[in-house]
Amino acid sequence: MKNLKILSLEELDFEKCGGILPVVVQDGSGRVLTLAYVNREALEKTMETGYAHYFRRSHGRVMKKGEKSGHVQEVLDILVDCDHDALLFIVKQSGPACHLGEETCFHNRLKK
């Protein structure tokens, strides 16, 4: 990437979306696996451990991806969008990414 900048956590705009940031999750081939959310705590844990942690809105807490299933995501890279309010995780996925057992959460098509 031509103009790649290295940002700090303080430069991320957590407030824009009420304390959380959306995270697009891709595998190394570029396939989109899921869309998740992080708060500051989840992102810090991800950076500390090298494994994806997300803020689970339905549970109201931070959880490690694969905590129950064992299908973890090793985070290879974290990219930040131009507005500093969304992230892209490039991961090495262990097992299915979707909690329904599918390889990706995007396994449905909207009827036109």
C-alpha positions in Angstrom: 0.0 0.0 0.0 1.4 3.3 -1.1 0.4 5.6 1.8 0.3 3.1 4.7 0.3 4.9 8.0 0.8 3.3 11.4 -1.8 4.5 13.9 -2.1 4.3 17.6 -5.2 3.2 19.6 -5.8 6.9 20.6 -6.3 7.8 16.9 -9.2 5.4 16.5 -12.7 7.0 16.6 -14.5 4.8 19.1 -17.0 7.5 20.0 -18.5 7.8 16.5 -20.3 4.5 16.9 -21.0 4.6 20.7 -17.8 3.0 21.9 -17.5 0.2 19.4 -15.9 -0.2 15.9 -17.1 -2.6 13.2 -14.6 -5.1 12.1 -14.6 -6.8 8.7 -12.8 -10.2 9.1 -11.1 -11.8 6.1 -8.9 -14.8 5.7 -5.5 -14.6 3.9 -7.2 -15.2 0.5 -9.4 -12.1 0.9 -12.6 -14.1 1.5 -14.9 -12.2 4.0 -15.6 -14.4 7.0 -17.7 -12.2 9.2 -18.5 -8.8 10.5 -17.9 -8.2 14.2 -17.4 -5.4 16.7 -14.7 -4.4 19.1 -14.6 -2.0 21.9 -11.3 -0.7 23.2 -10.9 -3.6 25.7 -11.5 -6.2 22.9 -9.0 -4.6 20.6 -6.4 -4.4 23.3 -6.9 -8.1 24.1 -6.6 -8.9 20.4 -3.4 -7.0 20.2 -1.9 -8.5 23.4 -2.8 -12.2 22.6 -2.7 -12.2 18.8 -6.2 -13.9 18.7 -9.4 -12.1 17.9 -11.5 -10.8 20.7 -14.9 -9.2 20.0 -17.4 -7.2 21.9 -20.5 -9.4 21.7 -23.4 -7.0 21.7 -25.9 -9.8 22.4 -23.9 -10.8 25.5 -22.8 -7.3 26.5 -19.2 -8.4 27.0 -15.8 -9.1 25.4 -15.3 -12.7 24.2 -12.5 -14.5 22.5 -13.6 -15.8 19.0 -13.9 -19.5 19.4 -14.1 -19.4 23.2 -16.8 -22.1 23.1 -16.3 -23.8 19.7 -12.5 -23.8 19.6 -12.6 -22.2 16.1 -10.2 -19.3 16.9 -8.9 -16.6 14.7 -5.2 -15.8 14.7 -4.9 -12.2 13.7 -2.2 -11.7 11.1 -2.8 -8.0 10.4 -5.1 -5.1 11.4 -5.9 -2.4 9.0 -7.7 0.8 9.8 -10.1 2.7 7.4 -9.5 6.2 6.2 -11.9 7.7 8.8 -10.4 5.7 11.7 -13.8 4.3 12.6 -13.7 0.7 11.1 -11.2 -2.1 11.1 -10.2 -5.0 8.9 -8.7 -8.1 10.5 -6.8 -10.5 8.3 -6.9 -13.8 10.1 -5.9 -17.4 10.0 -9.2 -19.1 10.7 -9.3 -22.4 12.6 -12.5 -24.3 11.6 -15.7 -22.6 10.5 -16.0 -18.9 11.1 -19.8 -18.9 11.5 -21.4 -20.0 14.8 -23.8 -22.1 12.6 -20.9 -24.2 11.3 -20.6 -22.5 7.9 -17.2 -21.5 6.6 -18.3 -17.8 6.4 -21.2 -16.0 8.0 -22.1 -14.7 4.6 -23.8 -17.9 3.3 -27.2 -16.4 2.4 -28.2 -14.3 -0.6 -30.9 -11.6 -0.5 -33.7 -12.2 -3.0 -33.8 -9.5 -5.7 
